Amino acid sequence: MTTVAAYAAPSAKAPLERTTIERRAVGEFDVLIDIKFAGICHSDIHQAREGWGEAIFPMVPGHEIAGVVSEVGPGVTKFAVGDRVGVGCMVDSCRECENCKAGLEQYCTGGGMVGTYNAVGKDGEPTYGGYSQKIVVDENYVVRVPDGLALDVAAPLLCAGITTYSPLKHWNAGPGKKVAVLGMGGLGHMGVKIAHALGAEVTVLSQSLRKKDDGLRLGADHYYATSDPETFKKLAGTFDVILSTVSAPLNLDAYLSLLRTDGAFVNVGAPEEPVALNLFSVIGGRKTLAGSGIGGIQETQEMLDFCAAHGFGAEIELISASEINDAYERVLASDVRYRFVIDTATI
């Protein structure tokens, strides 16, 4: 066991505070990672404040982790000391179910994936995330950060990157396809970059035009305000795919009207409240209302390689650990462009 410094929420809705946690000893197939940077995801706030249901406390959030390997177990073959690596939203799964064997570990049906935090590992102990100095992870749930990506801008890719890359690939975003990204935040800005790099015609749908210049700079071809009723008239029947990154309830019927026949509205934002739907909105036009959750380990590696090949990471604001609670409030106020990343040397 190793004692490391971390920032934890001691209870639901309580401010995060500096503490220490125990990391397990490095096992045969484990990798010890010195965490260098950890992104702040809106999911961290949902869970630390029990917006998605009862949670485990104390909680050390953080599933956008980038660092350097400092020790490997004797059976490790994929990584060596000094390697630049990342850890995303899961640190284990059953490995035996159909989905795990297909590289879809995020949809594990043999007990579910083990979350990087706010979960219980196979050892019966709570998992603690990336707002900490070190983490021990099985090598099969670690990915390599390509040399072309700086660790600070790579960290958010471990959630925001893969959460947008996976559905865009699955729904065949690419040349000849019109893709709308709904929401221009931590997830949305990565959706714009990735959809553009895949070759799609990209439109941002945002509440206002406040971030229009950024959207166009990051690869959007068009930018519309959803607060303007004319937007829904003008864009009716336009899109092949709408990727919704919004974590607030939406008028789904209005957004489904923007799809072409056989179009798909894909949710990656997860509101805390249920949403309503008139089924005629999907019946007319044979439309799909869908969801997508992160990606498997192999696909996460593919995403990192893709981003490196196209020369981009996340747009970040680097903060010290003492600024985490202020950063949470700023995320809720949409006051970040576009991902807070903690310099874990300050923990």
Rosetta silent file (secondary structure, phi, psi, omega in degrees, C-alpha in Angstrom):
SEQUENCE: MTTVAAYAAPSAKAPLERTTIERRAVGEFDVLIDIKFAGICHSDIHQAREGWGEAIFPMVPGHEIAGVVSEVGPGVTKFAVGDRVGVGCMVDSCRECENCKAGLEQYCTGGGMVGTYNAVGKDGEPTYGGYSQKIVVDENYVVRVPDGLALDVAAPLLCAGITTYSPLKHWNAGPGKKVAVLGMGGLGHMGVKIAHALGAEVTVLSQSLRKKDDGLRLGADHYYATSDPETFKKLAGTFDVILSTVSAPLNLDAYLSLLRTDGAFVNVGAPEEPVALNLFSVIGGRKTLAGSGIGGIQETQEMLDFCAAHGFGAEIELISASEINDAYERVLASDVRYRFVIDTATI
SCORE:     score description
SCORE:     0.000 S_00000001
   1 L     0.000  143.148  178.239    0.000    0.000    0.000 S_00000001
   2 E  -125.968  131.446  176.983    1.113    3.523   -0.792 S_00000001
   3 E   -89.690  126.183 -179.515   -0.222    6.672    0.878 S_00000001
   4 E  -131.608  152.939  175.679   -0.761    9.532   -1.574 S_00000001
   5 E   -76.050  148.293 -178.484   -2.213   13.034   -1.363 S_00000001
   6 E  -156.559  167.213  170.353   -5.565   13.631   -3.032 S_00000001
   7 E  -111.993  128.776 -174.535   -8.541   15.956   -3.149 S_00000001
   8 E  -134.293  150.771  167.652  -11.788   14.357   -2.004 S_00000001
   9 E   -89.076  116.068 -177.112  -15.420   15.225   -1.371 S_00000001
  10 L   -70.506  -25.100  178.825  -15.995   14.012    2.221 S_00000001
  11 L  -158.348  171.371 -177.391  -19.765   13.845    1.709 S_00000001
  12 L   -59.018  131.113  176.334  -22.426   14.727   -0.846 S_00000001
  13 L    70.039    1.612  178.028  -22.339   18.366   -1.898 S_00000001
  14 L   -79.537  148.793  175.686  -19.463   19.129    0.472 S_00000001
  15 L   -60.058  147.281  175.928  -16.495   21.134   -0.848 S_00000001
  16 L   -73.771  146.864 -178.558  -13.532   19.047   -1.912 S_00000001
  17 E  -142.142  156.315 -179.587  -10.579   19.139    0.465 S_00000001
  18 E   -70.499  138.299 -179.151   -7.026   17.880    0.572 S_00000001
  19 E  -154.383 -171.220  172.084   -6.587   14.477    2.193 S_00000001
  20 E  -126.210  150.177  177.665   -4.616   11.258    1.828 S_00000001
  21 E  -133.431  164.440  177.646   -5.699    7.923    0.377 S_00000001
  22 E  -103.412  129.328  171.727   -4.196    4.453    0.133 S_00000001
  23 E  -102.378  142.054 -178.109   -3.280    2.953   -3.222 S_00000001
  24 L   -65.694  158.040  174.343   -2.907   -0.798   -3.457 S_00000001
  25 L   -63.821  150.120 -179.688    0.489   -2.430   -3.861 S_00000001
  26 L   -69.161  118.031  179.739    1.495   -3.007   -7.481 S_00000001
  27 L   -87.562 -174.935 -172.726    0.284   -6.481   -8.468 S_00000001
  28 L   -56.903  -40.347 -175.825    1.545   -8.785  -11.177 S_00000001
  29 L  -111.914   20.474 -176.634   -0.269   -7.008  -14.025 S_00000001
  30 E   -93.979  156.340  174.730   -0.502   -3.553  -12.496 S_00000001
  31 E  -123.427  129.389  172.362    1.001   -0.246  -13.539 S_00000001
  32 E   -94.096  124.802 -175.654    1.791    2.522  -11.040 S_00000001
  33 E  -115.631  126.912  168.237    1.240    5.905  -12.644 S_00000001
  34 E   -80.740  108.563 -177.422    2.536    9.240  -11.404 S_00000001
  35 E   -72.406  129.116  177.586   -0.412   11.432  -12.328 S_00000001
  36 E  -101.372  -39.179 -177.282    0.640   14.689  -13.951 S_00000001
  37 E  -143.660  145.138  177.314   -2.706   16.131  -15.013 S_00000001
  38 E  -137.601  123.541  178.719   -6.374   15.395  -14.301 S_00000001
  39 E   -77.216  153.558  173.771   -9.292   16.919  -16.181 S_00000001
  40 L  -102.501  113.733 -179.587  -12.457   18.108  -14.482 S_00000001
  41 L  -100.563  148.889  176.583  -15.495   16.539  -16.142 S_00000001
  42 H   -58.006  -28.077  176.892  -19.098   17.588  -15.510 S_00000001
  43 H   -59.386  -34.277  178.802  -19.583   13.953  -14.475 S_00000001
  44 H   -59.488  -41.228 -178.437  -17.341   14.635  -11.487 S_00000001
  45 H   -70.954  -44.556  177.214  -19.772   17.278  -10.283 S_00000001
  46 H   -53.274  -44.204 -174.272  -22.861   15.122  -10.905 S_00000001
  47 H   -79.173  -41.287  179.734  -21.350   12.342   -8.812 S_00000001
  48 H   -64.260  -24.009 -179.588  -19.755   14.416   -6.042 S_00000001
  49 L  -107.870   13.493  177.213  -23.139   16.083   -5.528 S_00000001
  50 L    54.966   33.488  177.134  -25.161   12.861   -5.927 S_00000001
  51 L   -70.025  -24.662  179.087  -27.015   14.245   -8.916 S_00000001
  52 L  -102.860   14.393  179.151  -27.041   10.789  -10.505 S_00000001
  53 L   117.330  179.416 -175.310  -28.005    8.934   -7.334 S_00000001
  54 L   -58.444  137.965 -174.978  -26.413    7.660   -4.157 S_00000001
  55 L  -126.831  174.423 -177.175  -22.621    7.748   -4.217 S_00000001
  56 L  -103.698  126.424  179.862  -19.624    6.477   -2.247 S_00000001
  57 L  -125.918  151.567   -2.661  -17.823    8.865    0.104 S_00000001
  58 L   -64.172  148.307 -177.235  -15.205   10.040    0.637 S_00000001
  59 E  -117.164  126.742  171.432  -14.972   10.447   -3.132 S_00000001
  60 L  -104.639  101.137 -178.029  -11.843   11.288   -5.100 S_00000001
  61 L   -71.765 -178.085  173.867  -13.204   12.246   -8.542 S_00000001
  62 L   113.214  106.541  175.113  -11.301   12.331  -11.802 S_00000001
  63 L  -130.570   29.037  171.680  -11.412   10.042  -14.829 S_00000001
  64 L  -125.631   83.702 -165.942   -9.373   12.121  -17.260 S_00000001
  65 E  -115.139  128.110  174.342   -5.908   11.067  -16.149 S_00000001
  66 E  -130.452  134.806 -177.873   -2.567   11.588  -17.863 S_00000001
  67 E  -165.622 -160.811 -175.280    0.761   10.677  -16.327 S_00000001
  68 E  -129.913  135.402  179.780    3.976    8.673  -16.456 S_00000001
  69 E   -68.674  128.705  178.958    4.564    5.046  -15.490 S_00000001
  70 E  -115.008  -12.793  176.980    6.830    4.795  -12.433 S_00000001
  71 E  -161.092  145.137  176.553    6.563    1.053  -11.662 S_00000001
  72 E  -129.590  149.742  175.616    5.230   -2.076  -13.371 S_00000001
  73 L   -72.963  163.961 -175.198    4.323   -5.507  -12.055 S_00000001
  74 L   -64.628  -21.337 -179.347    6.381   -8.545  -13.095 S_00000001
  75 L   -96.325    0.441 -176.384    3.728   -9.738  -15.569 S_00000001
  76 L   -72.187  130.772 -179.969    3.241   -6.418  -17.364 S_00000001
  77 L  -120.185  -15.440 -172.063    4.061   -6.548  -21.082 S_00000001
  78 L   -91.940  -20.090 -173.966    2.350   -3.444  -22.506 S_00000001
  79 L  -139.185  157.761  177.799    4.133   -0.667  -20.615 S_00000001
  80 L  -134.038  160.697  177.319    7.500    0.216  -19.149 S_00000001
  81 L   -56.222  133.169 -178.846    8.736    2.736  -16.613 S_00000001
  82 L    98.610  -12.366  179.391    8.813    6.183  -18.213 S_00000001
  83 L   -68.174  144.172  175.598    5.941    5.592  -20.636 S_00000001
  84 E   -89.439  122.415 -170.184    3.394    8.388  -21.068 S_00000001
  85 E  -137.537  168.073  176.328   -0.037    6.942  -20.357 S_00000001
  86 E  -136.958  157.080  174.575   -3.661    7.722  -19.703 S_00000001
  87 E  -134.292  132.371 -178.939   -6.565    6.295  -17.728 S_00000001
  88 L  -103.501 -135.018 -168.314  -10.181    7.058  -18.528 S_00000001
  89 L   -82.767   -7.790 -179.664  -13.545    6.272  -17.001 S_00000001
  90 E  -136.920  150.969  179.176  -12.963    2.616  -16.126 S_00000001
  91 E  -123.772    2.279  176.739  -10.276    0.573  -14.431 S_00000001
  92 E  -173.304  167.349  171.862  -11.739   -2.924  -14.802 S_00000001
  93 L  -160.905 -178.219 -174.348  -14.613   -5.009  -16.154 S_00000001
  94 L   -70.504  -29.114  178.166  -15.577   -8.687  -16.112 S_00000001
  95 L    72.477   -2.728 -174.857  -13.448   -9.440  -19.225 S_00000001
  96 L  -114.861  -20.872 -175.742  -15.582  -12.506  -19.996 S_00000001
  97 L   -74.739  170.042 -178.448  -18.909  -11.237  -21.334 S_00000001
  98 H   -57.259  -42.692 -178.245  -19.711  -10.789  -25.012 S_00000001
  99 H   -68.559  -43.401  178.716  -19.168   -7.041  -24.862 S_00000001
 100 H   -59.766  -43.063 -179.113  -15.841   -7.223  -23.045 S_00000001
 101 H   -67.990  -22.397  179.763  -14.547   -9.751  -25.560 S_00000001
 102 L   -91.245    4.804 -178.643  -15.692   -7.468  -28.386 S_00000001
 103 L    80.430   19.482  178.470  -13.750   -4.489  -27.022 S_00000001
 104 L  -112.909   51.586 -175.478  -16.881   -2.845  -25.631 S_00000001
 105 H   -57.835  -26.421 -179.007  -15.820   -2.995  -22.000 S_00000001
 106 H   -66.349  -17.698  178.624  -17.836    0.142  -21.260 S_00000001
 107 H  -110.650   28.079 -179.552  -20.979   -1.940  -21.815 S_00000001
 108 L   -50.047  128.493  178.373  -19.827   -4.898  -19.688 S_00000001
 109 L  -103.184    0.674  179.450  -22.778   -7.131  -18.801 S_00000001
 110 L   -96.121   47.069 -177.820  -20.856   -9.278  -16.332 S_00000001
 111 L   110.660   -9.313  178.428  -21.381   -6.925  -13.430 S_00000001
 112 L    88.153  156.514  176.910  -20.661   -3.717  -15.312 S_00000001
 113 L   -64.752  152.402  175.435  -17.469   -1.784  -15.828 S_00000001
 114 E   -93.705  113.729 -178.653  -15.616   -0.698  -12.693 S_00000001
 115 E   -64.749  151.421 -179.837  -15.533    3.078  -12.654 S_00000001
 116 L   -63.317  -26.630  172.388  -12.266    4.858  -12.022 S_00000001
 117 L  -147.614  168.929 -179.005  -13.948    6.392   -8.976 S_00000001
 118 L    55.477   40.672  177.660  -17.243    6.086   -7.101 S_00000001
 119 L  -145.858  174.126  177.181  -17.207    2.337   -7.684 S_00000001
 120 E  -118.365  124.530 -179.569  -16.132   -0.821   -5.896 S_00000001
 121 L   -75.564  174.887 -179.591  -13.265   -2.843   -7.325 S_00000001
 122 L   -65.937  -16.464  176.063  -13.007   -6.606   -7.437 S_00000001
 123 L   -85.003    0.876  179.118  -11.046   -6.413   -4.186 S_00000001
 124 L    83.687    1.576 -178.067  -14.115   -4.969   -2.478 S_00000001
 125 L   -99.941  148.216  176.929  -12.467   -1.594   -1.967 S_00000001
 126 E   -63.308  147.627  175.104  -13.765    1.760   -3.264 S_00000001
 127 L   -91.825  144.621  179.079  -12.024    3.159   -6.317 S_00000001
 128 L  -123.578  139.701 -170.530  -10.461    6.605   -6.152 S_00000001
 129 L   -92.699 -152.343 -164.167   -9.865    8.786   -9.186 S_00000001
 130 L   -87.013   -5.422  175.886   -7.383   11.173  -10.664 S_00000001
 131 L   -76.760   59.553 -174.293   -7.491   14.151   -8.306 S_00000001
 132 E  -156.648  173.783 -174.649   -4.477   12.523   -6.678 S_00000001
 133 L   -85.356  -30.958 -176.653   -0.748   12.063   -7.071 S_00000001
 134 E  -144.884  159.210  174.361   -0.633    8.406   -8.090 S_00000001
 135 E  -149.501  146.472  177.136   -2.890    5.578   -9.217 S_00000001
 136 E  -111.722  123.642 -174.783   -2.463    1.819   -9.648 S_00000001
 137 E  -137.770  141.641  172.718   -4.314    0.309  -12.632 S_00000001
 138 E   -58.523  137.235 -174.883   -4.304   -3.047  -14.410 S_00000001
 139 H   -57.690  -26.360 -177.991   -2.331   -2.668  -17.644 S_00000001
 140 H   -72.197   -8.726 -179.372   -5.338   -3.746  -19.716 S_00000001
 141 H  -119.313   22.866  177.329   -7.180   -0.551  -18.731 S_00000001
 142 L  -117.355  143.849  178.279   -4.314    1.831  -19.443 S_00000001
 143 E  -121.915  160.017 -178.162   -3.682    3.523  -22.797 S_00000001
 144 E   -94.377  131.988  175.308   -0.593    5.078  -24.319 S_00000001
 145 L   -88.584  117.529 -178.619   -0.437    8.838  -24.905 S_00000001
 146 L   -58.840  151.875 -177.549    1.254    9.421  -28.292 S_00000001
 147 L   -59.583  -28.440 -177.805    4.395   11.526  -28.310 S_00000001
 148 L   -74.783   -5.167 -179.043    2.670   14.189  -30.379 S_00000001
 149 L  -111.219  125.208  172.209    0.224   15.017  -27.576 S_00000001
 150 L   -67.829  145.487 -174.999    1.200   17.057  -24.524 S_00000001
 151 H   -63.519  -34.446 -176.970   -0.060   15.411  -21.353 S_00000001
 152 H   -67.568  -41.143  179.491   -2.061   18.426  -20.181 S_00000001
 153 H   -83.727  -12.319  176.649   -4.183   18.664  -23.359 S_00000001
 154 H   -80.967  -31.444 -174.560   -4.356   14.869  -23.609 S_00000001
 155 H   -51.808  -50.111 -178.573   -5.950   14.371  -20.184 S_00000001
 156 H   -65.410  -17.520  178.950   -9.487   15.491  -21.172 S_00000001
 157 H   -65.151  -23.413 -176.342   -9.400   13.199  -24.188 S_00000001
 158 H   -69.545  -15.492  168.881   -9.727   10.233  -21.811 S_00000001
 159 L  -126.412  -61.162 -175.832  -13.382   11.168  -21.296 S_00000001
 160 H   -60.529  -37.258  179.905  -14.401   14.157  -23.431 S_00000001
 161 H   -68.630  -52.567 -176.401  -12.440   12.871  -26.422 S_00000001
 162 H   -71.996  -30.556 -179.872  -13.618    9.277  -26.418 S_00000001
 163 H   -65.416  -28.289  177.406  -17.192   10.187  -25.428 S_00000001
 164 H   -95.666  -35.432 -179.544  -17.541   12.172  -28.652 S_00000001
 165 H   -63.320  -45.344 -174.333  -15.259   10.101  -30.904 S_00000001
 166 H   -59.528  -51.132  178.728  -17.054    6.798  -30.275 S_00000001
 167 H   -68.998  -34.229  178.606  -20.562    7.871  -31.383 S_00000001
 168 H   -63.377  -38.662  175.845  -19.263    9.955  -34.266 S_00000001
 169 H   -69.451  -44.359 -176.343  -17.454    6.895  -35.581 S_00000001
 170 H   -62.351  -39.107 -179.436  -20.379    4.568  -34.862 S_00000001
 171 L   -95.150   19.716  167.944  -22.873    6.782  -36.715 S_00000001
 172 L    59.541   41.502  171.908  -20.433    7.236  -39.611 S_00000001
 173 L   -64.169  131.533 -177.626  -19.693   10.929  -39.344 S_00000001
 174 L   174.740 -166.442 -179.619  -17.493   11.749  -42.302 S_00000001
 175 L   -54.281  134.586  179.274  -17.463   13.217  -45.823 S_00000001
 176 L    87.313   -6.122 -179.881  -20.948   13.850  -47.140 S_00000001
 177 L  -105.395  140.649  175.921  -22.539   13.814  -43.678 S_00000001
 178 E  -101.659  116.544 -175.517  -24.048   16.802  -41.917 S_00000001
 179 E  -116.865  131.297  172.806  -23.322   16.659  -38.190 S_00000001
 180 E  -108.919  135.000  173.472  -24.619   19.029  -35.533 S_00000001
 181 E  -106.397  117.998 -177.361  -22.930   19.295  -32.153 S_00000001
 182 E   -96.121  113.702 -177.318  -25.381   20.492  -29.534 S_00000001
 183 L   101.270  127.812 -176.387  -23.610   22.367  -26.765 S_00000001
 184 L  -116.646   67.459 -179.588  -20.238   24.101  -26.994 S_00000001
 185 L  -125.839 -145.258 -177.108  -18.568   23.032  -23.769 S_00000001
 186 H   -60.073  -44.442  175.292  -16.064   20.454  -22.564 S_00000001
 187 H   -78.057  -46.043 -173.312  -17.604   17.658  -24.622 S_00000001
 188 H   -60.100  -40.496 -177.704  -18.949   19.801  -27.411 S_00000001
 189 H   -66.571  -30.629  175.151  -15.681   21.470  -28.351 S_00000001
 190 H   -73.857  -35.572  175.896  -14.097   18.027  -28.764 S_00000001
 191 H   -59.738  -40.334  178.717  -17.084   16.891  -30.817 S_00000001
 192 H   -63.656  -49.734 -178.779  -16.499   19.818  -33.179 S_00000001
 193 H   -59.774  -45.801 -175.105  -12.790   19.072  -33.569 S_00000001
 194 H   -70.889  -44.785  179.828  -13.305   15.347  -34.107 S_00000001
 195 H   -61.247  -39.521  177.317  -16.284   15.630  -36.487 S_00000001
 196 H   -63.977  -44.999 -179.259  -14.333   18.157  -38.555 S_00000001
 197 H   -65.650  -27.524  177.143  -11.252   15.926  -38.634 S_00000001
 198 H   -76.637  -12.357  176.051  -13.456   13.012  -39.759 S_00000001
 199 L   101.153    7.008 -179.072  -14.523   15.107  -42.745 S_00000001
 200 L   -78.888  160.770  168.741  -18.124   15.916  -41.844 S_00000001
 201 E   -84.762  119.272 -166.661  -19.867   19.237  -42.420 S_00000001
 202 E  -111.260  130.891  174.486  -20.147   20.513  -38.848 S_00000001
 203 E  -120.914  134.900  171.789  -22.736   22.815  -37.304 S_00000001
 204 E   -97.222  132.664  172.218  -22.717   23.996  -33.691 S_00000001
 205 E  -112.674  110.866 -176.818  -26.061   24.466  -31.975 S_00000001
 206 E  -131.257  159.449 -176.949  -25.550   26.575  -28.861 S_00000001
 207 L   -58.391  -36.345 -178.801  -27.821   28.668  -26.676 S_00000001
 208 L  -137.783  179.280  178.121  -26.209   31.862  -27.914 S_00000001
 209 L   -94.726   13.984 -173.990  -23.631   33.056  -30.408 S_00000001
 210 L   -58.980  -34.086 -176.303  -21.208   33.939  -27.591 S_00000001
 211 L  -106.733   19.732 -174.869  -18.738   31.209  -28.556 S_00000001
 212 H   -58.542  -45.693 -178.317  -19.223   31.427  -32.326 S_00000001
 213 H   -59.947  -40.919  177.244  -15.680   32.560  -33.097 S_00000001
 214 H   -63.609  -45.049 -178.666  -14.276   29.658  -31.096 S_00000001
 215 H   -58.459  -44.957  179.627  -16.593   27.180  -32.785 S_00000001
 216 H   -67.374  -37.731  178.803  -15.545   28.280  -36.249 S_00000001
 217 H   -64.303  -34.785 -176.579  -11.876   28.284  -35.236 S_00000001
 218 H   -84.217   -5.692  173.727  -12.144   24.713  -33.937 S_00000001
 219 L   129.558   -2.430  178.575  -13.657   23.411  -37.161 S_00000001
 220 L   -71.248  143.051  175.214  -17.360   24.231  -37.334 S_00000001
 221 L   -89.807  -28.734 -177.158  -18.728   25.265  -40.710 S_00000001
 222 E  -141.865  157.701 -178.021  -21.883   26.846  -39.258 S_00000001
 223 E  -148.011  123.260 -177.752  -23.016   28.141  -35.874 S_00000001
 224 E  -130.006  149.492  176.337  -26.589   28.784  -34.742 S_00000001
 225 E   -92.263  125.805  179.731  -28.256   29.959  -31.530 S_00000001
 226 L   -77.698  -11.448  175.954  -30.937   27.621  -30.225 S_00000001
 227 L   -75.444  -11.429  179.398  -32.497   30.534  -28.321 S_00000001
 228 L   -96.184  113.103 -179.532  -33.622   31.898  -31.716 S_00000001
 229 H   -55.545  -27.490 -179.742  -36.869   30.204  -32.862 S_00000001
 230 H   -64.390  -25.521  179.283  -35.870   30.858  -36.464 S_00000001
 231 H   -58.356  -42.785 -176.594  -33.017   28.353  -36.051 S_00000001
 232 H   -73.088  -28.426  175.524  -35.482   25.474  -35.809 S_00000001
 233 H   -73.348  -44.510 -174.896  -37.415   26.651  -38.862 S_00000001
 234 H   -68.198  -35.843 -172.675  -34.310   27.186  -40.958 S_00000001
 235 L  -100.766    9.010 -179.637  -32.626   23.887  -40.054 S_00000001
 236 L   -55.614  132.264  176.470  -35.645   21.557  -40.132 S_00000001
 237 L    68.324   26.855 -171.637  -34.763   18.228  -41.755 S_00000001
 238 L   -93.987  -42.224 -160.890  -31.069   19.095  -42.126 S_00000001
 239 E  -101.138  145.409  171.911  -28.835   16.741  -40.155 S_00000001
 240 E   -79.802  -37.731 -178.970  -27.726   13.136  -40.437 S_00000001
 241 E  -140.611  133.927  167.206  -26.469   13.130  -36.845 S_00000001
 242 E  -116.319  121.752  177.930  -27.013   15.425  -33.889 S_00000001
 243 E  -101.089  109.707 -178.317  -24.596   14.801  -31.032 S_00000001
 244 E   -93.155  116.845  178.789  -26.080   16.201  -27.838 S_00000001
 245 L  -103.368    9.666 -172.718  -23.498   17.022  -25.187 S_00000001
 246 L   -83.541  134.161 -178.988  -25.982   18.917  -23.013 S_00000001
 247 L  -104.815   24.980  174.438  -26.532   17.739  -19.442 S_00000001
 248 L  -120.548  154.089  179.670  -29.799   19.651  -18.964 S_00000001
 249 L   -60.134  140.943 -177.948  -33.293   18.527  -20.055 S_00000001
 250 L  -122.563  160.152  169.324  -34.104   19.397  -23.651 S_00000001
 251 L   -80.906   88.459 -174.228  -37.188   19.692  -25.839 S_00000001
 252 H   -60.249  -36.255 -178.134  -36.349   16.478  -27.719 S_00000001
 253 H   -61.110  -38.864  179.425  -39.233   16.880  -30.145 S_00000001
 254 H   -65.294  -42.166 -177.400  -37.840   20.205  -31.337 S_00000001
 255 H   -75.001  -33.349  176.948  -34.366   18.795  -31.911 S_00000001
 256 H   -64.104  -26.032  178.495  -35.623   15.620  -33.581 S_00000001
 257 L   -67.999  -15.519 -179.529  -37.324   17.864  -36.142 S_00000001
 258 L   -84.732   -7.576 -178.560  -33.862   18.935  -37.288 S_00000001
 259 E   -84.608  148.143  168.967  -32.962   15.414  -38.464 S_00000001
 260 E   -74.696  170.854  170.778  -33.221   14.112  -41.973 S_00000001
 261 E   -55.135  134.794 -177.914  -35.011   10.836  -42.685 S_00000001
 262 E    68.339   14.050  176.894  -33.032    8.055  -40.936 S_00000001
 263 E   -75.034  163.969 -177.628  -31.118   10.632  -38.909 S_00000001
 264 E  -127.824  132.134  172.125  -29.914    9.970  -35.366 S_00000001
 265 E  -104.245  113.831 -170.928  -30.046   12.119  -32.252 S_00000001
 266 E  -113.634  121.887 -179.085  -27.327   10.765  -29.979 S_00000001
 267 E   -92.736  124.765  167.751  -27.124   11.691  -26.315 S_00000001
 268 L  -119.542  -17.436  168.545  -23.779   11.774  -24.550 S_00000001
 269 L   -79.657  144.796 -174.874  -24.804   14.428  -22.032 S_00000001
 270 L  -125.522   93.998  178.369  -26.747   12.909  -19.144 S_00000001
 271 L   -62.166  152.475  179.012  -29.324   15.178  -17.459 S_00000001
 272 L   -77.480  -18.925 -176.744  -30.188   14.429  -13.855 S_00000001
 273 L  -107.871  152.915  174.548  -33.920   14.661  -14.625 S_00000001
 274 L   -64.705  156.938  177.839  -36.083   12.520  -16.956 S_00000001
 275 L  -121.657  154.400 -178.116  -37.034   13.995  -20.318 S_00000001
 276 L   -98.188  155.408 -179.506  -40.304   13.806  -22.230 S_00000001
 277 L  -150.767  132.783  169.427  -40.813   12.586  -25.781 S_00000001
 278 L   -91.411  116.529 -173.328  -43.671   12.460  -28.275 S_00000001
 279 L   -62.562  -19.856  175.819  -43.031    9.204  -30.154 S_00000001
 280 H   -64.150  -19.716  178.701  -44.352   10.689  -33.376 S_00000001
 281 H   -68.271  -23.758  175.965  -41.108   12.667  -33.416 S_00000001
 282 H  -102.774  -27.316  179.198  -39.202    9.471  -34.194 S_00000001
 283 H   -65.408  -44.548  177.039  -41.917    7.638  -36.125 S_00000001
 284 L   -74.136  111.265 -179.753  -42.071   10.397  -38.721 S_00000001
 285 L    96.745    6.629  176.954  -38.852   10.086  -40.694 S_00000001
 286 L    47.514   50.827 -175.069  -37.727    6.762  -39.192 S_00000001
 287 L   -90.401  158.974 -178.086  -35.468    8.653  -36.827 S_00000001
 288 E  -115.618  129.302  169.813  -33.287    7.241  -34.085 S_00000001
 289 E  -106.806  117.060 -169.471  -33.043    8.526  -30.525 S_00000001
 290 E  -135.278  173.425  174.915  -29.894    6.998  -29.115 S_00000001
 291 E  -139.537  165.440  179.631  -27.221    7.238  -26.466 S_00000001
 292 L  -151.661  139.215  179.698  -23.545    6.410  -26.223 S_00000001
 293 L  -120.975  120.676 -179.271  -21.187    5.875  -23.312 S_00000001
 294 L    30.951 -133.856  179.520  -17.429    6.523  -23.590 S_00000001
 295 L  -162.313  168.036  177.215  -15.631    3.819  -25.596 S_00000001
 296 L   -74.644  173.436 -177.090  -13.691    0.604  -25.133 S_00000001
 297 H   -63.687  -45.721 -179.769   -9.987    0.506  -24.382 S_00000001
 298 H   -62.514  -41.036 -179.884   -8.954   -0.259  -27.964 S_00000001
 299 H   -70.080  -32.680  176.647  -11.168    2.513  -29.322 S_00000001
 300 H   -64.405  -40.441  176.049   -9.804    4.944  -26.728 S_00000001
 301 H   -64.451  -40.920  177.714   -6.297    4.205  -27.975 S_00000001
 302 H   -59.852  -41.688  179.648   -7.521    4.698  -31.541 S_00000001
 303 H   -63.794  -44.341  179.093   -8.981    8.069  -30.549 S_00000001
 304 H   -61.502  -42.956  178.619   -5.722    9.238  -28.957 S_00000001
 305 H   -64.189  -38.330  178.978   -3.775    8.213  -32.047 S_00000001
 306 H   -63.403  -47.425 -179.404   -6.342    9.982  -34.250 S_00000001
 307 H   -62.953  -41.893  178.856   -6.082   13.230  -32.270 S_00000001
 308 H   -63.365  -41.843 -179.013   -2.287   13.088  -32.335 S_00000001
 309 H   -64.169  -30.235 -179.525   -2.282   12.436  -36.082 S_00000001
 310 L   -97.135    2.525  170.511   -4.499   15.490  -36.612 S_00000001
 311 L    75.192   31.641  177.839   -2.470   17.641  -34.250 S_00000001
 312 L  -141.623  150.831  168.280   -4.992   18.520  -31.560 S_00000001
 313 L  -123.086 -154.235  177.684   -5.872   17.916  -27.948 S_00000001
 314 L   -83.046  158.477  170.115   -8.414   19.644  -25.745 S_00000001
 315 L   -87.608  120.292 -169.723   -8.677   23.379  -25.206 S_00000001
 316 E  -127.189  160.119  167.307   -7.782   23.727  -21.540 S_00000001
 317 E  -122.479  112.810 -176.521   -7.442   26.077  -18.610 S_00000001
 318 E   -80.485  131.333 -178.744   -4.758   24.759  -16.254 S_00000001
 319 E  -130.326  164.063  172.683   -5.531   25.226  -12.550 S_00000001
 320 L   -89.458  162.578 -177.632   -4.027   24.352   -9.199 S_00000001
 321 H   -61.332  -30.785 -179.598   -5.732   21.886   -6.879 S_00000001
 322 H   -66.793  -12.099 -178.674   -6.748   24.701   -4.533 S_00000001
 323 H   -97.953    4.225 -174.014   -8.983   26.043   -7.322 S_00000001
 324 H   -58.663  -47.751 -176.747  -11.065   22.853   -7.758 S_00000001
 325 H   -64.502  -39.157  175.192  -14.134   24.065   -5.856 S_00000001
 326 H   -64.389  -38.320  179.605  -14.156   27.374   -7.741 S_00000001
 327 H   -63.211  -38.443  177.716  -13.746   25.441  -10.995 S_00000001
 328 H   -57.918  -45.950 -179.453  -16.837   23.348  -10.190 S_00000001
 329 H   -65.538  -36.648  179.636  -18.919   26.503   -9.857 S_00000001
 330 H   -69.717  -35.585  174.891  -17.484   27.901  -13.066 S_00000001
 331 H   -60.047  -45.993 -178.825  -18.314   24.672  -14.945 S_00000001
 332 H   -64.356  -26.048  178.425  -21.918   24.960  -13.770 S_00000001
 333 L   -93.598    8.667 -177.908  -21.937   28.566  -15.001 S_00000001
 334 L    56.628   35.250 -177.351  -20.464   27.527  -18.382 S_00000001
 335 L  -107.170   59.552  175.653  -17.480   29.711  -17.573 S_00000001
 336 L  -153.511  139.042  177.174  -14.639   27.596  -18.950 S_00000001
 337 L  -130.061   94.259   -1.575  -13.064   27.342  -22.383 S_00000001
 338 L  -131.705    0.030  178.054  -13.218   24.452  -22.533 S_00000001
 339 E  -148.369  126.342  171.276  -11.863   22.055  -19.934 S_00000001
 340 E   -75.315  136.742  175.556  -10.317   22.670  -16.540 S_00000001
 341 E  -128.639  128.697 -178.662   -7.223   20.535  -16.002 S_00000001
 342 E   -87.352  128.862  169.117   -5.625   20.172  -12.574 S_00000001
 343 E   -79.359  103.430 -171.293   -1.840   20.336  -12.330 S_00000001
 344 H   -71.370   -7.961  172.689   -1.538   17.480   -9.841 S_00000001
 345 H   -65.760  -16.695 -178.254    1.881   18.707   -8.711 S_00000001
 346 H   -91.739   -0.835 -178.982   -0.129   21.248   -6.698 S_00000001
 347 L   -72.706    0.000    0.000   -2.048   18.616   -4.690 S_00000001
